[in-house]
Amino acid sequence: MLTVNYDPGRGVKYAGSGLVVVGIFTMFYMRAYFFGPRRSGHVPQPA
């Protein structure tokens, strides 16, 4: 027997799943940003 169900909260579930995916990509991007090689023009002055 087949039934058809209507789920009014489907959009909320999809939005939550999308936020999780965006969060994972952001986490990997920020990790690469924070732990990547430093390129700054600051030169330490000798004492």
MMTF fields as JSON, N, C-alpha, C and O atoms, coordinates in Angstrom:
{
  "mmtfVersion": "1.0.0",
  "mmtfProducer": "UNKNOWN",
  "numBonds": 187,
  "numAtoms": 188,
  "numGroups": 47,
  "numChains": 1,
  "numModels": 1,
  "chainsPerModel": [1],
  "groupsPerChain": [47],
  "chainIdList": ["A"],
  "bondAtomList": [4, 2, 8, 6, 12, 10, 16, 14, 20, 18, 24, 22, 28, 26, 32, 30, 36, 34, 40, 38, 44, 42, 48, 46, 52, 50, 56, 54, 60, 58, 64, 62, 68, 66, 72, 70, 76, 74, 80, 78, 84, 82, 88, 86, 92, 90, 96, 94, 100, 98, 104, 102, 108, 106, 112, 110, 116, 114, 120, 118, 124, 122, 128, 126, 132, 130, 136, 134, 140, 138, 144, 142, 148, 146, 152, 150, 156, 154, 160, 158, 164, 162, 168, 166, 172, 170, 176, 174, 180, 178, 184, 182],
  "bondOrderList": [1, 1, 1, 1, 1, 1, 1, 1, 1, 1, 1, 1, 1, 1, 1, 1, 1, 1, 1, 1, 1, 1, 1, 1, 1, 1, 1, 1, 1, 1, 1, 1, 1, 1, 1, 1, 1, 1, 1, 1, 1, 1, 1, 1, 1, 1],
  "groupList": [{"groupName": "MET", "atomNameList": ["N", "CA", "C", "O"], "elementList": ["N", "C", "C", "O"], "formalChargeList": [0, 0, 0, 0], "bondAtomList": [1, 0, 2, 1, 3, 2], "bondOrderList": [1, 1, 2], "singleLetterCode": "M", "chemCompType": "L-PEPTIDE LINKING"}, {"groupName": "LEU", "atomNameList": ["N", "CA", "C", "O"], "elementList": ["N", "C", "C", "O"], "formalChargeList": [0, 0, 0, 0], "bondAtomList": [1, 0, 2, 1, 3, 2], "bondOrderList": [1, 1, 2], "singleLetterCode": "L", "chemCompType": "L-PEPTIDE LINKING"}, {"groupName": "THR", "atomNameList": ["N", "CA", "C", "O"], "elementList": ["N", "C", "C", "O"], "formalChargeList": [0, 0, 0, 0], "bondAtomList": [1, 0, 2, 1, 3, 2], "bondOrderList": [1, 1, 2], "singleLetterCode": "T", "chemCompType": "L-PEPTIDE LINKING"}, {"groupName": "VAL", "atomNameList": ["N", "CA", "C", "O"], "elementList": ["N", "C", "C", "O"], "formalChargeList": [0, 0, 0, 0], "bondAtomList": [1, 0, 2, 1, 3, 2], "bondOrderList": [1, 1, 2], "singleLetterCode": "V", "chemCompType": "L-PEPTIDE LINKING"}, {"groupName": "ASN", "atomNameList": ["N", "CA", "C", "O"], "elementList": ["N", "C", "C", "O"], "formalChargeList": [0, 0, 0, 0], "bondAtomList": [1, 0, 2, 1, 3, 2], "bondOrderList": [1, 1, 2], "singleLetterCode": "N", "chemCompType": "L-PEPTIDE LINKING"}, {"groupName": "TYR", "atomNameList": ["N", "CA", "C", "O"], "elementList": ["N", "C", "C", "O"], "formalChargeList": [0, 0, 0, 0], "bondAtomList": [1, 0, 2, 1, 3, 2], "bondOrderList": [1, 1, 2], "singleLetterCode": "Y", "chemCompType": "L-PEPTIDE LINKING"}, {"groupName": "ASP", "atomNameList": ["N", "CA", "C", "O"], "elementList": ["N", "C", "C", "O"], "formalChargeList": [0, 0, 0, 0], "bondAtomList": [1, 0, 2, 1, 3, 2], "bondOrderList": [1, 1, 2], "singleLetterCode": "D", "chemCompType": "L-PEPTIDE LINKING"}, {"groupName": "PRO", "atomNameList": ["N", "CA", "C", "O"], "elementList": ["N", "C", "C", "O"], "formalChargeList": [0, 0, 0, 0], "bondAtomList": [1, 0, 2, 1, 3, 2], "bondOrderList": [1, 1, 2], "singleLetterCode": "P", "chemCompType": "L-PEPTIDE LINKING"}, {"groupName": "GLY", "atomNameList": ["N", "CA", "C", "O"], "elementList": ["N", "C", "C", "O"], "formalChargeList": [0, 0, 0, 0], "bondAtomList": [1, 0, 2, 1, 3, 2], "bondOrderList": [1, 1, 2], "singleLetterCode": "G", "chemCompType": "PEPTIDE LINKING"}, {"groupName": "ARG", "atomNameList": ["N", "CA", "C", "O"], "elementList": ["N", "C", "C", "O"], "formalChargeList": [0, 0, 0, 0], "bondAtomList": [1, 0, 2, 1, 3, 2], "bondOrderList": [1, 1, 2], "singleLetterCode": "R", "chemCompType": "L-PEPTIDE LINKING"}, {"groupName": "LYS", "atomNameList": ["N", "CA", "C", "O"], "elementList": ["N", "C", "C", "O"], "formalChargeList": [0, 0, 0, 0], "bondAtomList": [1, 0, 2, 1, 3, 2], "bondOrderList": [1, 1, 2], "singleLetterCode": "K", "chemCompType": "L-PEPTIDE LINKING"}, {"groupName": "ALA", "atomNameList": ["N", "CA", "C", "O"], "elementList": ["N", "C", "C", "O"], "formalChargeList": [0, 0, 0, 0], "bondAtomList": [1, 0, 2, 1, 3, 2], "bondOrderList": [1, 1, 2], "singleLetterCode": "A", "chemCompType": "L-PEPTIDE LINKING"}, {"groupName": "SER", "atomNameList": ["N", "CA", "C", "O"], "elementList": ["N", "C", "C", "O"], "formalChargeList": [0, 0, 0, 0], "bondAtomList": [1, 0, 2, 1, 3, 2], "bondOrderList": [1, 1, 2], "singleLetterCode": "S", "chemCompType": "L-PEPTIDE LINKING"}, {"groupName": "ILE", "atomNameList": ["N", "CA", "C", "O"], "elementList": ["N", "C", "C", "O"], "formalChargeList": [0, 0, 0, 0], "bondAtomList": [1, 0, 2, 1, 3, 2], "bondOrderList": [1, 1, 2], "singleLetterCode": "I", "chemCompType": "L-PEPTIDE LINKING"}, {"groupName": "PHE", "atomNameList": ["N", "CA", "C", "O"], "elementList": ["N", "C", "C", "O"], "formalChargeList": [0, 0, 0, 0], "bondAtomList": [1, 0, 2, 1, 3, 2], "bondOrderList": [1, 1, 2], "singleLetterCode": "F", "chemCompType": "L-PEPTIDE LINKING"}, {"groupName": "HIS", "atomNameList": ["N", "CA", "C", "O"], "elementList": ["N", "C", "C", "O"], "formalChargeList": [0, 0, 0, 0], "bondAtomList": [1, 0, 2, 1, 3, 2], "bondOrderList": [1, 1, 2], "singleLetterCode": "H", "chemCompType": "L-PEPTIDE LINKING"}, {"groupName": "GLN", "atomNameList": ["N", "CA", "C", "O"], "elementList": ["N", "C", "C", "O"], "formalChargeList": [0, 0, 0, 0], "bondAtomList": [1, 0, 2, 1, 3, 2], "bondOrderList": [1, 1, 2], "singleLetterCode": "Q", "chemCompType": "L-PEPTIDE LINKING"}],
  "groupTypeList": [0, 1, 2, 3, 4, 5, 6, 7, 8, 9, 8, 3, 10, 5, 11, 8, 12, 8, 1, 3, 3, 3, 8, 13, 14, 2, 0, 14, 5, 0, 9, 11, 5, 14, 14, 8, 7, 9, 9, 12, 8, 15, 3, 7, 16, 7, 11],
  "groupIdList": [1, 2, 3, 4, 5, 6, 7, 8, 9, 10, 11, 12, 13, 14, 15, 16, 17, 18, 19, 20, 21, 22, 23, 24, 25, 26, 27, 28, 29, 30, 31, 32, 33, 34, 35, 36, 37, 38, 39, 40, 41, 42, 43, 44, 45, 46, 47],
  "secStructList": [7, 7, 7, 7, 7, 7, 7, 6, 6, 2, 2, 2, 2, 2, 2, 2, 2, 2, 2, 2, 2, 2, 2, 2, 2, 2, 2, 2, 2, 2, 2, 2, 2, 2, 1, 1, 7, 7, 7, 7, 7, 7, 7, 7, 7, 7, 7],
  "xCoordList": [0.845, 0.0, 0.895, 1.835, 0.611, 1.352, 0.516, -0.688, 1.167, 0.483, 1.284, 2.494, 0.619, 1.255, 1.158, 0.071, 2.295, 2.333, 2.724, 3.568, 2.102, 2.46, 3.195, 2.67, 4.404, 5.212, 5.373, 6.143, 4.664, 4.785, 6.143, 6.491, 6.913, 8.211, 9.376, 10.525, 9.104, 10.189, 11.179, 12.387, 10.688, 11.588, 12.516, 13.678, 12.01, 12.838, 13.949, 15.091, 13.6, 14.617, 15.686, 16.877, 15.261, 16.229, 17.096, 18.298, 16.501, 17.28, 18.304, 19.444, 17.913, 18.85, 19.984, 21.138, 19.663, 20.706, 21.659, 22.871, 21.112, 21.956, 22.876, 24.036, 22.368, 23.214, 24.346, 25.462, 24.062, 25.113, 26.2, 27.389, 25.805, 26.781, 27.607, 28.826, 26.949, 27.671, 28.631, 29.746, 28.201, 29.073, 30.3, 31.39, 30.135, 31.286, 32.278, 33.482, 31.78, 32.683, 33.365, 34.55, 32.638, 33.225, 34.29, 35.332, 34.043, 35.011, 36.317, 37.393, 36.236, 37.454, 38.141, 39.371, 37.384, 37.984, 38.697, 39.823, 38.049, 38.661, 39.881, 40.852, 39.841, 41.002, 42.185, 43.307, 41.941, 43.018, 43.51, 44.697, 42.617, 42.999, 43.839, 44.867, 43.409, 44.103, 45.41, 46.358, 45.488, 46.683, 47.539, 48.45, 47.267, 48.058, 49.335, 49.57, 50.154, 51.393, 51.095, 50.189, 51.858, 51.67, 52.443, 53.615, 51.757, 52.396, 52.154, 51.195, 53.025, 52.849, 54.099, 55.195, 53.927, 55.048, 55.766, 56.655, 55.405, 56.023, 57.399, 57.541, 58.425, 59.796, 60.175, 60.125, 60.554, 60.932, 62.19, 63.133, 62.196, 63.329, 64.349, 63.962, 65.644, 66.641, 66.715, 66.52, 66.998, 67.04, 68.38, 68.585],
  "yCoordList": [-1.178, 0.0, 1.247, 1.334, 2.192, 3.439, 4.568, 4.655, 5.425, 6.608, 7.842, 7.77, 8.943, 10.221, 11.058, 11.288, 11.507, 12.325, 13.749, 13.976, 14.695, 16.102, 16.53, 16.399, 17.041, 17.46, 18.98, 19.487, 19.714, 21.171, 21.678, 22.829, 20.851, 21.289, 20.883, 20.929, 20.487, 20.04, 21.162, 20.928, 22.363, 23.495, 23.772, 24.126, 23.615, 23.84, 22.784, 23.094, 21.54, 20.482, 20.744, 20.574, 21.154, 21.452, 22.655, 22.658, 23.663, 24.83, 24.444, 24.906, 23.607, 23.155, 22.337, 22.498, 21.457, 20.66, 21.565, 21.348, 22.564, 23.508, 24.283, 24.523, 24.68, 25.39, 24.5, 24.972, 23.231, 22.307, 22.197, 22.224, 22.075, 21.959, 23.238, 23.179, 24.389, 25.666, 25.796, 26.294, 25.351, 25.397, 24.529, 24.912, 23.353, 22.473, 23.104, 23.096, 23.653, 24.31, 25.513, 25.746, 26.278, 27.433, 26.993, 27.639, 25.895, 25.397, 25.034, 25.394, 24.323, 23.963, 25.191, 25.251, 26.168, 27.382, 28.17, 28.627, 28.329, 29.102, 28.385, 29.032, 27.058, 26.306, 26.536, 26.744, 26.5, 26.75, 28.194, 28.459, 29.118, 30.526, 30.743, 31.419, 30.169, 30.414, 29.648, 30.145, 28.446, 27.628, 27.594, 26.773, 28.463, 28.513, 29.306, 29.822, 29.407, 30.184, 31.663, 32.215, 32.281, 33.713, 34.537, 34.281, 35.533, 36.445, 37.866, 38.519, 38.332, 39.703, 40.517, 39.97, 41.788, 42.67, 43.133, 43.98, 42.597, 43.023, 42.403, 41.183, 43.239, 42.77, 43.096, 44.262, 42.1, 42.389, 43.244, 43.032, 44.204, 45.09, 44.45, 43.878, 44.538, 43.995, 44.826, 46.042, 44.162, 44.853, 45.469, 46.085],
  "zCoordList": [0.0, 0.0, 0.0, 0.79, -0.866, -0.946, -0.38, -0.622, 0.37, 0.901, 0.532, 0.319, 0.461, 0.183, 1.437, 1.968, 1.897, 3.108, 2.744, 1.877, 3.415, 3.254, 4.51, 5.615, 4.348, 5.49, 5.443, 4.627, 6.299, 6.26, 6.746, 6.483, 7.445, 7.951, 7.075, 7.515, 5.843, 4.965, 4.687, 4.661, 4.483, 4.223, 5.389, 5.191, 6.602, 7.796, 7.86, 8.198, 7.533, 7.536, 6.482, 6.742, 5.3, 4.251, 4.621, 4.353, 5.228, 5.638, 6.704, 6.66, 7.654, 8.681, 8.096, 8.492, 7.153, 6.502, 5.72, 5.72, 5.066, 4.33, 5.252, 4.916, 6.422, 7.379, 7.892, 8.105, 8.088, 8.526, 7.456, 7.777, 6.2, 5.111, 4.995, 4.836, 5.074, 5.004, 6.19, 6.036, 7.363, 8.536, 8.388, 8.815, 7.782, 7.581, 6.612, 6.867, 5.497, 4.553, 5.19, 4.952, 5.995, 6.67, 7.662, 7.775, 8.386, 9.343, 8.638, 9.115, 7.506, 6.793, 6.212, 6.199, 5.733, 5.184, 6.274, 6.076, 7.423, 8.504, 9.068, 9.461, 9.111, 9.591, 8.666, 9.129, 7.364, 6.41, 6.534, 6.346, 6.847, 6.985, 8.23, 8.175, 9.365, 10.625, 10.737, 11.346, 10.163, 10.32, 9.066, 8.967, 8.113, 6.894, 7.108, 8.201, 6.084, 6.205, 6.396, 5.772, 7.25, 7.528, 6.505, 6.23, 5.951, 5.008, 5.491, 5.08, 6.357, 6.846, 6.526, 6.41, 6.391, 6.087, 7.337, 7.253, 8.502, 9.761, 9.893, 9.811, 10.1, 10.295, 11.735, 12.124, 12.538, 13.927, 13.99, 13.228, 14.898, 15.074, 16.023, 17.042, 15.702, 16.623, 17.896, 17.867, 19.012, 20.318, 20.577, 21.624]
}
